[in-house]
Amino acid sequence: GFAAGDISEAPSDTYKKGQVMAQDPKAGTKASKGTKVGLVISTGPSTYSFSDVIEPADTDNYDSNFVVLKDAKGNAIKHWTISQATDVSASGITTATGTIEIYSDSNMDEELSSYAVSFKSE
Protein backbone atom coordinates (compact mmCIF):
# COMPACT_ATOMS: atom_id res chain seq x y z
CA GLY A 1 0.00 0.00 0.00
CA PHE A 2 0.81 3.65 -0.02
CA ALA A 3 1.84 5.88 2.86
CA ALA A 4 0.37 9.23 3.81
CA GLY A 5 2.28 12.15 2.35
CA ASP A 6 1.80 15.88 2.75
CA ILE A 7 -1.80 17.03 3.06
CA SER A 8 -2.61 20.63 2.26
CA GLU A 9 -5.76 22.67 1.73
CA ALA A 10 -6.69 25.18 -0.96
CA PRO A 11 -9.84 27.05 -2.04
CA SER A 12 -11.72 25.80 -5.10
CA ASP A 13 -14.75 26.98 -7.01
CA THR A 14 -14.97 23.51 -8.60
CA TYR A 15 -14.53 21.07 -5.70
CA LYS A 16 -16.78 21.02 -2.64
CA LYS A 17 -15.28 21.53 0.81
CA GLY A 18 -13.52 18.34 1.94
CA GLN A 19 -13.09 16.82 -1.53
CA VAL A 20 -9.66 15.75 -2.79
CA MET A 21 -8.82 18.04 -5.69
CA ALA A 22 -5.27 16.88 -6.41
CA GLN A 23 -2.89 14.11 -5.46
CA ASP A 24 0.78 13.37 -6.02
CA PRO A 25 1.61 10.99 -7.55
CA LYS A 26 -1.38 11.39 -9.88
CA ALA A 27 -4.03 8.69 -10.16
CA GLY A 28 -2.99 5.88 -12.50
CA THR A 29 0.73 6.46 -11.91
CA LYS A 30 2.70 3.28 -11.12
CA ALA A 31 4.43 3.60 -7.78
CA SER A 32 6.25 1.28 -5.41
CA LYS A 33 4.83 0.00 -2.17
CA GLY A 34 5.22 2.58 0.59
CA THR A 35 5.21 5.56 -1.79
CA LYS A 36 3.95 8.65 -0.02
CA VAL A 37 0.80 10.14 -1.57
CA GLY A 38 0.27 13.85 -1.08
CA LEU A 39 -3.24 15.30 -1.18
CA VAL A 40 -4.73 18.74 -1.70
CA ILE A 41 -8.14 19.04 -0.01
CA SER A 42 -10.67 21.68 -1.07
CA THR A 43 -11.75 24.29 1.48
CA GLY A 44 -14.61 25.26 -0.85
CA PRO A 45 -14.93 28.48 -2.83
CA SER A 46 -12.66 31.44 -2.16
CA THR A 47 -14.38 34.03 -0.05
CA TYR A 48 -14.03 37.78 -0.06
CA SER A 49 -14.99 40.70 2.14
CA PHE A 50 -15.98 44.29 1.53
CA SER A 51 -15.57 47.36 3.69
CA ASP A 52 -15.99 50.97 2.64
CA VAL A 53 -17.56 54.31 3.49
CA ILE A 54 -20.61 54.90 1.31
CA GLU A 55 -21.80 58.45 0.63
CA PRO A 56 -25.49 59.11 -0.10
CA ALA A 57 -26.09 59.95 -3.77
CA ASP A 58 -28.78 62.65 -3.38
CA THR A 59 -29.55 64.16 0.02
CA ASP A 60 -31.08 67.30 -1.47
CA ASN A 61 -34.11 65.42 -2.77
CA TYR A 62 -34.20 62.38 -0.46
CA ASP A 63 -33.89 61.99 3.33
CA SER A 64 -32.06 58.68 2.86
CA ASN A 65 -30.79 56.32 0.18
CA PHE A 66 -31.10 52.56 -0.13
CA VAL A 67 -27.73 50.96 -0.91
CA VAL A 68 -27.40 47.45 -2.34
CA LEU A 69 -24.14 45.50 -2.57
CA LYS A 70 -24.25 42.91 -5.37
CA ASP A 71 -21.78 40.24 -6.39
CA ALA A 72 -20.46 39.80 -9.95
CA LYS A 73 -23.44 37.55 -10.78
CA GLY A 74 -25.89 40.31 -9.81
CA ASN A 75 -26.99 38.65 -6.57
CA ALA A 76 -27.77 41.04 -3.71
CA ILE A 77 -25.37 40.36 -0.83
CA LYS A 78 -26.35 43.01 1.67
CA HIS A 79 -28.25 46.30 1.83
CA TRP A 80 -28.32 49.41 4.00
CA THR A 81 -30.42 52.54 4.37
CA ILE A 82 -28.12 55.55 4.79
CA SER A 83 -28.68 59.26 5.29
CA GLN A 84 -25.03 60.27 5.71
CA ALA A 85 -21.57 58.83 5.00
CA THR A 86 -21.72 55.34 6.51
CA ASP A 87 -19.18 52.57 7.16
CA VAL A 88 -20.51 49.37 5.61
CA SER A 89 -19.08 45.86 5.45
CA ALA A 90 -19.89 42.34 4.29
CA SER A 91 -18.04 39.02 4.34
CA GLY A 92 -18.36 35.53 2.91
CA ILE A 93 -18.74 36.87 -0.63
CA THR A 94 -17.93 34.28 -3.32
CA THR A 95 -16.94 36.56 -6.22
CA ALA A 96 -13.96 38.93 -6.37
CA THR A 97 -15.88 41.86 -7.81
CA GLY A 98 -19.34 43.36 -7.65
CA THR A 99 -21.30 46.61 -7.66
CA ILE A 100 -22.74 49.17 -5.30
CA GLU A 101 -26.14 50.43 -6.40
CA ILE A 102 -27.73 53.42 -4.69
CA TYR A 103 -31.49 53.95 -4.94
CA SER A 104 -33.88 56.66 -3.84
CA ASP A 105 -35.72 54.19 -1.56
CA SER A 106 -36.11 50.50 -0.69
CA ASN A 107 -38.59 49.99 -3.57
CA MET A 108 -35.55 50.51 -5.85
CA ASP A 109 -37.67 52.46 -8.35
CA GLU A 110 -35.02 55.09 -9.09
CA GLU A 111 -31.33 54.24 -9.28
CA LEU A 112 -29.29 57.30 -8.33
CA SER A 113 -25.81 55.87 -8.71
CA SER A 114 -23.95 52.65 -9.43
CA TYR A 115 -20.26 51.73 -9.49
CA ALA A 116 -17.99 48.68 -9.64
CA VAL A 117 -16.16 47.47 -6.53
CA SER A 118 -13.46 44.88 -5.81
CA PHE A 119 -13.56 42.64 -2.77
CA LYS A 120 -10.64 41.63 -0.54
CA SER A 121 -9.65 37.99 -0.17
CA GLU A 122 -10.48 36.63 3.30
N, C-alpha and C positions, 0 to 999 in steps of 0.2 A: 504494500500500500504506500500511499504518499504521506508526507509529514506536513504539519501546519507551517506555513511560511508567514511572511509579513501580511498583516490585515490592516487595510486603511479604509477611510471613508471619504466620499466625495459627493457633491450635489449632482443631481441628474434630473433633467426634464423628461427623460425617456423611461427610466427605471424607477419603480416605486421604492419607498423607504424600506430598507432591509434586504432588497434584492441584490444578488451578486451581479455587478455590471462588467467586471473584467477579472481575469485570472492569469497567472503566469506560473508555469508554462500554459499556453493556450490549450483549449479543449482539442482533443485529437492528436496532440503532440505526444510522441513516444518518449517516455522518461523511465529512468531506472527506479527500482524499489527504493523508498526512502526519500525521493526527491521532494523538496519543499515546494508547496503550492501557495503562492501569494494571491490574496483576494482583494478586490476593491468593492466595498459595499456602498450602495446608494443611501444617501441621507434624504432623498426626495428632492423636489425642485429647489433651486436657489431661491432665497428670499431676500427682499429688499425693504428698506425703510425710507420714510420721507419726513422731513422736518423743515419748516420754513415759516416766515412771517408773511401772512396774506393781507394785502391792503384791499379795502372795499373798492369797487369799481365806480360807484356813483352814489355818493352820500348827499348830493344836492337834491336829487329827486326821490331817493328811497331812504328810509330809516335804517335798513339793514340789507345785506346781500346774502344770498344762499350760495355757498361754495361747495362744489362737488369735485372730489379727487377721483380720477378714473385711471385704470391701468391701460396698457397698450392695446388691449382687446376691446376697450370701450366699456368695461365693467366698472360700475361705481364701487369704490373701495370704502370711502368715508365721506361724510358731509358735515358742514358747519354753518351756522347762521352767525354772521359777523356784522358789527356796526362800526368797528374801528380796526386798526392794524392788530392782528391776532396771531399768536404762535399756534401752529397746528402741527400735528404729527400723526403718522400711521406706520404700522409695521406688518410683517408677514405678507408683503406684496410679492407676487410671483412673476412680475415682468420688470425689466430694468428701466422702462420709460413709461410715461403716461401724460395726462393733461390735467390742468386745473381749469374748471369752468365756473364762471361767476354769473349768477342769475339775479334778477330783480326780486324774486321770492321763491318759496319752496315749491310752487307749482311749475317752476322752470319754464314759464311762458316766454320770457324775454332774456336772452343771453346777452350780458353786458360785456363780457370779456372771456377770453380763452387763451391759454398758452401751454406749450410743451414743458414738461419737467422730467428730470432724470432722478432715479432713486439710488440710494446708497446700499451697497451689499451689506447684509447683516452678518 
